[in-house]
Amino acid sequence: MTLKHFLTLVMVATLTSLGQISLKYGAESLAEGFNQFIPAALQNIWIITGLGLYAIAMIFWIQTIRVVPLNVAIPISGLTFVMIPFLSSLILGEEVSKSNFIGSGFIIMGIYLSYA
């Protein structure tokens, strides 16, 4: 895997994580009932942004896995499990627990070991 592919996969993880944050932010303002949920979601800028970020991430993901073996690309996607708790803390004000820190450390070690 080249540096370009590695950086693209990190970008995919980042876009996916930001998409999750955007979806969460938008979801907090949606109505409860299903009949009201869909129209509201389709008009919510944060939901639309989140879906757009997902779409962009998927385009780069598909382009990358054309040339990088899936078993090489997948471990980097684990970075989303590290990024989301920290981004949700920074952007949404959610609490990051000690377990999140420890788990993130294990995920990073796992990603490292998969390439060692």
C-alpha positions as CSV (number, residue, x, y, z in Angstrom):
1,M,0.0,0.0,0.0
2,T,1.3,3.4,-0.9
3,L,1.3,6.5,1.2
4,K,-1.3,7.9,-1.1
5,H,-3.6,5.0,-0.4
6,F,-3.0,5.1,3.3
7,L,-3.8,8.8,3.5
8,T,-6.9,8.3,1.4
9,L,-8.1,5.6,3.8
10,V,-7.5,7.9,6.8
11,M,-9.5,10.6,4.9
12,V,-12.3,8.1,4.4
13,A,-12.3,7.3,8.1
14,T,-12.3,11.1,8.9
15,L,-15.2,11.8,6.5
16,T,-17.2,8.9,7.8
17,S,-16.6,10.1,11.4
18,L,-17.6,13.6,10.5
19,G,-20.7,12.2,8.8
20,Q,-21.7,10.4,12.0
21,I,-21.3,13.6,14.0
22,S,-23.4,15.5,11.5
23,L,-26.1,12.8,11.5
24,K,-26.2,12.8,15.3
25,Y,-26.5,16.6,15.4
26,G,-29.3,16.6,12.9
27,A,-31.1,13.7,14.5
28,E,-31.4,15.5,17.8
29,S,-33.8,17.9,16.2
30,L,-36.0,15.4,14.4
31,A,-39.6,14.6,15.3
32,E,-40.5,11.3,17.0
33,G,-43.2,9.9,14.8
34,F,-42.1,8.0,11.6
35,N,-44.5,9.9,9.4
36,Q,-42.9,13.2,10.5
37,F,-39.4,11.8,10.7
38,I,-38.8,11.2,7.0
39,P,-39.9,14.6,5.7
40,A,-38.0,16.4,8.5
41,A,-34.9,14.3,7.9
42,L,-34.9,15.1,4.2
43,Q,-35.1,18.9,5.0
44,N,-32.5,18.9,7.7
45,I,-29.2,20.4,6.6
46,W,-27.2,18.3,9.1
47,I,-28.7,15.0,7.9
48,I,-28.1,16.0,4.3
49,T,-24.5,17.0,5.1
50,G,-23.9,13.7,7.0
51,L,-25.3,11.7,4.0
52,G,-23.1,13.8,1.7
53,L,-20.0,13.1,3.7
54,Y,-20.8,9.4,3.6
55,A,-21.3,9.5,-0.2
56,I,-17.9,11.3,-0.6
57,A,-16.2,8.8,1.7
58,M,-17.7,5.8,-0.2
59,I,-16.4,7.2,-3.5
60,F,-12.9,7.4,-2.2
61,W,-13.3,4.0,-0.4
62,I,-14.4,2.2,-3.6
63,Q,-11.6,3.8,-5.6
64,T,-9.0,2.7,-3.0
65,I,-10.2,-0.9,-2.6
66,R,-10.0,-1.3,-6.4
67,V,-6.2,-1.5,-5.9
68,V,-5.6,-2.2,-2.2
69,P,-6.6,-5.6,-0.8
70,L,-9.6,-5.4,1.4
71,N,-7.8,-7.1,4.3
72,V,-5.2,-4.3,4.1
73,A,-7.8,-1.5,3.8
74,I,-10.3,-2.6,6.5
75,P,-8.1,-2.1,9.6
76,I,-7.7,1.6,8.9
77,S,-11.5,1.9,8.9
78,G,-11.2,1.1,12.6
79,L,-10.0,4.7,13.1
80,T,-13.6,5.7,13.0
81,F,-14.1,4.1,16.4
82,V,-11.3,6.3,17.7
83,M,-12.3,9.5,16.0
84,I,-16.0,9.5,16.8
85,P,-15.8,9.6,20.6
86,F,-13.3,12.4,20.5
87,L,-15.2,14.4,17.8
88,S,-18.4,13.9,19.7
89,S,-16.8,15.3,22.8
90,L,-15.4,18.3,20.9
91,I,-18.4,19.1,18.8
92,L,-21.4,17.7,20.6
93,G,-20.1,18.0,24.2
94,E,-20.5,14.3,24.9
95,E,-18.4,12.7,27.6
96,V,-15.4,10.5,26.8
97,S,-14.9,7.9,29.4
98,K,-11.8,6.2,30.5
99,S,-13.1,3.1,28.7
100,N,-13.2,5.1,25.5
101,F,-9.6,6.1,26.0
102,I,-8.5,2.5,26.8
103,G,-10.5,1.1,23.9
104,S,-9.1,3.6,21.5
105,G,-5.6,2.7,22.6
106,F,-6.3,-1.0,21.8
107,I,-7.8,-0.1,18.4
108,I,-4.7,1.9,17.5
109,M,-2.5,-0.9,18.7
110,G,-4.5,-3.4,16.6
111,I,-4.3,-1.3,13.5
112,Y,-0.5,-0.9,14.1
113,L,-0.1,-4.7,14.6
114,S,-2.1,-5.5,11.4
115,Y,0.6,-3.6,9.4
116,A,3.7,-4.6,11.4
